[in-house]
Amino acid sequence: MTASKYRPSLLDWIGARFARLSTGLKMLFILGIGLCPLGLIAVLASIESARANDAKNISEIQTALELKAQRLDAAVSRAVLTMRAAGGALRAAAPDPALCERTVERLARAQGSQWRYALFSDDGAALCSSPGFAAARPMAIGFNSPTSTARIADDGSSLTLLLYDQRGILEGVAEFDRANLERITRFPNTAGGYDLEIGDGARTLTLHDGFRNTALKTTINAATPVIGDRLELRIRAGAVPITAAEILIILLPVLMWMGAAGIGWWIVNRLLLKPLVRMQRAVASYQPGDRHLDLPLLSTPAREIGELGFAFDQVTRTVARHEAELEAALERQTRLVREVHHRVKNNLQVVASLINLHARGATSDEVAAAYAAIQRRVDALAVVHRNHYAEFEDNRGVSLRSLISELAANLRATAPAQASAMQVQVDVDSIYATQDVAVSVAFLLTEVIEFAMLSGARSVVICVDQERADVAKLTIESDSLISGAVKDPALADRFERIVTGLSRQLRSTIDRDPERGRYALQVAILDRAERPGETSERPFRSPPPTS
């Protein structure tokens, strides 16, 4: 069962994005969140204030509408009483046009408006009416019916009041025009305008049409029954839920919230973060070897930042002092190592010279050959040491190309007379090895070349090819290595024991090919390095020596 692949959660994603922000933005964000409850409280307070204002406006408009409905009911009640009294007086007196005119005038003065009236007798004849008002007599409605009823004209221009007696006989008709009704029910000082109308469910009499809905205005609808609950007085008005002063009070905490967050961010960014950024740039520009740290002038009230800069400067001075001491110690050590190498090189040269002097005074060829063999090995060690000393400055190891080429030339120069025609060919890649490997390789090649010289070989071919980054293959090919080519068994046995021991020092095994006369083994090397003027495309090949 394989474990499911981890998927980052939303919190991980938010945390990763938040970590990428600068410290100033993080501080601004944190201050904003910390002060956000103040803004939330202000918003909730504004909502509650708007609701309270709406309720207050609705209550005020409803109260005012009921007052206007009471005024209209009172006007209608006065009209009914006046019409009944005038109708009774006219029915009791003899018909008289002058009496009718005076009655109409008294009705108008009683109502205080230019309403039109018509009074009827019991038999349905018109007793008196306002000038120009010819009201048609409706049918009787019967007993136990309402004593009065109100109707809205079909065109919605007026309101007609029909007055009946207890027998259901029409006593009078009163017509209330729109202008007079609007005057009775007017709402003075109503902000934003209003619509006012009287309706009976089928028809509507518009008294005022002035409502205009705009932004930041709440529409309020209210209604109340009038004229004996037979009609309904309806209003639609607009009210401002919140005033400019209340808006300012609401916005003040929000502005304070934004101002506090902005001021806090400015203080942190200006007095803390910017000095730290300048100090960070100065520290980043510091290079190893600089004697002191060039700190900028920090004008900040934060004493800790100044102390931090001073501490950085002290650390850089301490590091510079220690680096100077290390450089001096390294220089002394380098001089000492060079002196040691120089003395070793001189000692090897002295040993080689002494061996050469003793070889010249040898009384027999065997002694001279022994001195020559010893001198060749001392020369091999000197060549390794000289190449190691040449590469000491770069510390890249010993160049096998230079080592083997110089070693082959030295061995060729010290060859005995019977081996003067032997050729030594070198084909080596540009590779490097440690001093221990170089010494073993030098001694191995010295033994092989000397064995070839003593065996009468015609040539020796040496190849070193890099196989991997840390391994190279050393191949030696000579006709003296062919099986049966050497007639002296003691010489061959000693040679095999020596090269086997040297291969063990190289931690490798010799791969022998006696039919072709080839020995091959692997040697450890360092990473390949190219020097200026050298190329690895074609390996170096030393020309065959001339006789």
Secondary structure, 3 states (H helix, E strand, C coil): CCCCCCCCCHHHHHHHHHHHCCHHHHHHHHHHHHHHHHHHHHHHHHHHHHHHHHHHHHHHHHHHHHHHHHHHHHHHHHHHHHHHHHHHHHHHCCCCHHHHHHHHHHHHHHHCCCCEEEEECCCCCEEEECCCCCCCCCCCCCCCCCCEEEEECCCCCEEEEEEECCCCCEEEEEEEEHHHHHHHCCCCCCCCCEEEEEECCCCEEEEEECCCCCCCCEEEEEEEEECCCCEEEEEEEEECCCCHHHHHHHHHHHHHHHHHHHHHHHHHHHHHHHHHHHHHHHHHCCCCCCCCCCCCCCCCCCHHHHHHHHHHHHHHHHHHHHHHHHHHHHHHHHHHHHHHHHHHHHHHHHHHHHHHHHHHCCCCHHHHHHHHHHHHHHHHHHHHHHHHHHCCCCCCCEEHHHHHHHHHHHHHHCCCHHHCCCEEEEEECCCEECHHHHHHHHHHHHHHHHHHHHCCCCEEEEEEEECCCCEEEEEEEEHHHCCCCCCCHHHHHHHHHHHHHHHHHCCCCCEEECCCCEEEEEEECCCCCCCCCCCCCCCEEECCCCC
